[in-house]
Amino acid sequence: MTITTSEVRRAASELAKMRGSLAAWLKFRTLNDRVLAGTTAVAKPLPYAQNVIASARGLSVEQDLATKLHALLEVVMKGQPLPNADLRSNSQAAVQLAQLALMGGQSVSSPQATGSLAGMPWLWPVLIVGGVLLTVLTAIKSSADVAKDQEEKACIMAGACTDYGFWLKAGGLCALAWFAWEKLGVRQFVAKKGRS
């Protein structure tokens, strides 16, 4: 199978998108874990916040993510010891596999890791194209986005996060209204209509 430069570039781009989604999910997952452990301040009562996060955590979504990550890492980190992908025996499987995918296998410190492809994450796009795993990258990105949305909503409901999206939209609307009022002549139009 011949691997072209454009295929490798596309794989690198998809890999970067997937890693971005995983990093966003891990950010909220880690914050919610701290709320569950009671080690971070929340705006709402702690028992309520812990209950919201525990009930909102999507174990089926995390299991799906762990399974897909395990399939990808088995190819790009061939021969490396990977965490078990089954959440029933390892509740942190998705988190551990996501961290491995983000670090490019650099956290593996076993003697087997020496000289393997795991220490060379810059080769991953070639391995991904060679293994025709582009659809797996897209599936992982989608699963990570779904998991991130669940964790983010739980974080906001628990009072551990702020919904910055709302405030950014509100600020954008205010800026747009000001621009229309001042620069597009809406103020003059309203004043003219008010006089007549």
C-alpha positions as CSV (number, residue, x, y, z in Angstrom):
1,M,0.0,0.0,0.0
2,T,1.4,3.4,-1.1
3,I,1.0,6.2,1.5
4,T,0.9,9.7,0.0
5,T,2.0,12.9,1.7
6,S,-1.6,14.3,1.5
7,E,-2.9,11.2,3.3
8,V,-0.4,11.6,6.0
9,R,-1.2,15.3,6.3
10,R,-4.9,14.5,6.5
11,A,-4.2,11.9,9.2
12,A,-2.1,14.4,11.1
13,S,-5.0,16.9,11.0
14,E,-7.6,14.3,12.1
15,L,-5.2,13.2,14.9
16,A,-4.8,16.8,16.1
17,K,-8.6,17.3,16.1
18,M,-9.1,14.0,18.0
19,R,-6.5,15.1,20.6
20,G,-8.2,18.5,21.0
21,S,-11.5,16.8,21.7
22,L,-9.9,14.4,24.2
23,A,-8.1,17.2,25.9
24,A,-11.4,19.2,26.3
25,W,-13.1,16.1,27.7
26,L,-10.3,15.4,30.1
27,K,-10.4,19.0,31.4
28,F,-14.0,18.7,32.5
29,R,-13.7,15.0,33.5
30,T,-10.8,15.9,35.9
31,L,-12.7,18.9,37.3
32,N,-15.7,16.8,37.9
33,D,-13.6,14.1,39.5
34,R,-12.3,16.7,42.0
35,V,-15.8,17.7,42.8
36,L,-16.7,14.0,43.4
37,A,-13.7,13.7,45.7
38,G,-14.7,17.0,47.5
39,T,-11.4,18.6,46.8
40,T,-12.6,21.7,44.8
41,A,-14.9,24.5,45.7
42,V,-18.4,24.6,44.1
43,A,-21.1,27.3,44.1
44,K,-23.8,24.8,45.1
45,P,-23.9,22.5,48.2
46,L,-21.3,19.8,47.8
47,P,-23.7,16.8,48.2
48,Y,-25.9,18.2,45.5
49,A,-23.0,18.9,43.2
50,Q,-21.6,15.4,43.7
51,N,-25.0,13.8,43.0
52,V,-25.5,15.8,39.8
53,I,-22.1,14.8,38.5
54,A,-22.4,11.1,39.5
55,S,-25.9,10.8,37.9
56,A,-24.8,12.7,34.7
57,R,-21.7,10.6,34.1
58,G,-22.3,8.6,30.9
59,L,-20.6,5.3,31.5
60,S,-21.8,3.9,28.2
61,V,-20.3,6.9,26.4
62,E,-17.0,6.4,28.3
63,Q,-17.0,2.7,27.5
64,D,-17.5,3.5,23.9
65,L,-14.6,6.0,24.0
66,A,-12.4,3.6,25.9
67,T,-13.0,0.8,23.3
68,K,-12.3,3.0,20.4
69,L,-9.1,4.4,22.0
70,H,-7.9,0.9,22.8
71,A,-8.4,-0.2,19.2
72,L,-6.4,2.8,17.9
73,L,-3.6,2.5,20.5
74,E,-3.2,-1.2,19.8
75,V,-2.2,-0.3,16.3
76,V,0.0,2.7,16.9
77,M,1.6,1.4,20.1
78,K,1.9,-2.3,19.0
79,G,3.4,-4.4,21.7
80,Q,2.9,-1.8,24.4
81,P,1.0,-2.7,27.6
82,L,-2.3,-0.8,27.5
83,P,-4.8,-0.3,30.3
84,N,-7.8,-2.6,30.2
85,A,-10.6,-0.9,28.2
86,D,-13.4,-2.5,30.3
87,L,-14.9,0.1,32.7
88,R,-16.3,-2.7,34.9
89,S,-12.7,-3.7,35.9
90,N,-11.1,-0.3,35.4
91,S,-13.3,2.7,36.1
92,Q,-10.5,5.1,34.8
93,A,-9.9,3.2,31.5
94,A,-11.1,5.9,29.2
95,V,-9.1,8.5,31.1
96,Q,-5.9,6.5,31.1
97,L,-6.3,5.6,27.4
98,A,-7.0,9.3,26.5
99,Q,-3.9,10.4,28.4
100,L,-1.8,7.8,26.4
101,A,-3.3,9.1,23.2
102,L,-2.5,12.7,24.1
103,M,1.0,12.0,25.2
104,G,1.8,9.8,22.3
105,G,2.8,6.9,24.5
106,Q,5.5,8.8,26.3
107,S,4.1,7.9,29.7
108,V,4.8,4.2,29.0
109,S,8.0,3.5,30.9
110,S,8.4,-0.3,30.7
111,P,11.5,-1.8,29.2
112,Q,9.5,-2.9,26.2
113,A,8.9,0.8,25.3
114,T,12.6,1.3,24.3
115,G,12.9,1.4,20.5
116,S,9.2,1.0,19.8
117,L,7.0,3.3,17.8
118,A,5.2,4.5,20.9
119,G,8.0,6.9,21.7
120,M,7.7,8.4,18.2
121,P,4.3,10.0,18.1
122,W,5.3,11.9,14.9
123,L,5.0,8.5,13.1
124,W,1.4,8.0,14.2
125,P,-0.1,9.7,11.1
126,V,1.8,7.2,8.9
127,L,0.7,4.3,11.0
128,I,-2.9,5.6,11.0
129,V,-3.0,5.8,7.2
130,G,-1.3,2.5,6.9
131,G,-3.8,0.9,9.2
132,V,-6.6,2.9,7.5
133,L,-7.8,4.2,10.8
134,L,-9.0,7.6,9.7
135,T,-12.6,6.6,10.5
136,V,-11.5,5.5,14.0
137,L,-10.1,9.0,14.6
138,T,-13.3,10.6,13.6
139,A,-15.3,8.2,15.7
140,I,-13.1,8.9,18.7
141,K,-13.4,12.6,18.2
142,S,-17.2,12.3,18.1
143,S,-17.3,10.1,21.2
144,A,-15.0,12.5,23.0
145,D,-17.2,15.5,22.0
146,V,-20.3,13.8,23.4
147,A,-18.5,12.8,26.6
148,K,-17.2,16.4,27.0
149,D,-20.7,17.9,26.5
150,Q,-22.0,15.6,29.3
151,E,-19.2,16.4,31.7
152,E,-19.4,20.1,30.9
153,K,-23.2,20.3,31.5
154,A,-22.8,18.4,34.7
155,C,-20.0,20.7,35.8
156,I,-22.2,23.8,35.1
157,M,-25.2,22.3,36.9
158,A,-23.0,21.4,39.9
159,G,-21.7,24.9,40.1
160,A,-18.1,24.0,39.5
161,C,-18.0,25.7,36.0
162,T,-19.3,28.8,34.4
163,D,-21.2,28.8,31.2
164,Y,-18.8,31.0,29.3
165,G,-20.6,30.3,26.0
166,F,-23.7,32.2,27.3
167,W,-21.7,35.2,28.4
168,L,-19.7,35.3,25.1
169,K,-23.0,35.2,23.1
170,A,-24.5,37.9,25.4
171,G,-21.4,40.1,25.0
172,G,-21.4,39.5,21.2
173,L,-25.0,40.6,21.0
174,C,-24.3,43.7,23.0
175,A,-21.4,44.6,20.8
176,L,-23.5,44.0,17.7
177,A,-26.4,46.2,19.1
178,W,-23.9,49.0,20.0
179,F,-22.4,48.8,16.5
180,A,-25.8,49.0,14.8
181,W,-26.9,51.8,17.2
182,E,-23.7,54.0,16.8
183,K,-22.2,53.1,13.4
184,L,-25.1,52.0,11.2
185,G,-27.3,55.0,12.0
186,V,-30.0,53.2,14.0
187,R,-29.9,56.0,16.6
188,Q,-30.5,58.7,14.0
189,F,-33.3,56.6,12.5
190,V,-35.0,56.2,15.8
191,A,-34.6,59.9,16.7
192,K,-36.0,60.9,13.3
193,K,-39.0,58.6,13.7
194,G,-39.5,59.8,17.2
195,R,-39.7,63.5,16.1
196,S,-42.3,62.7,13.4
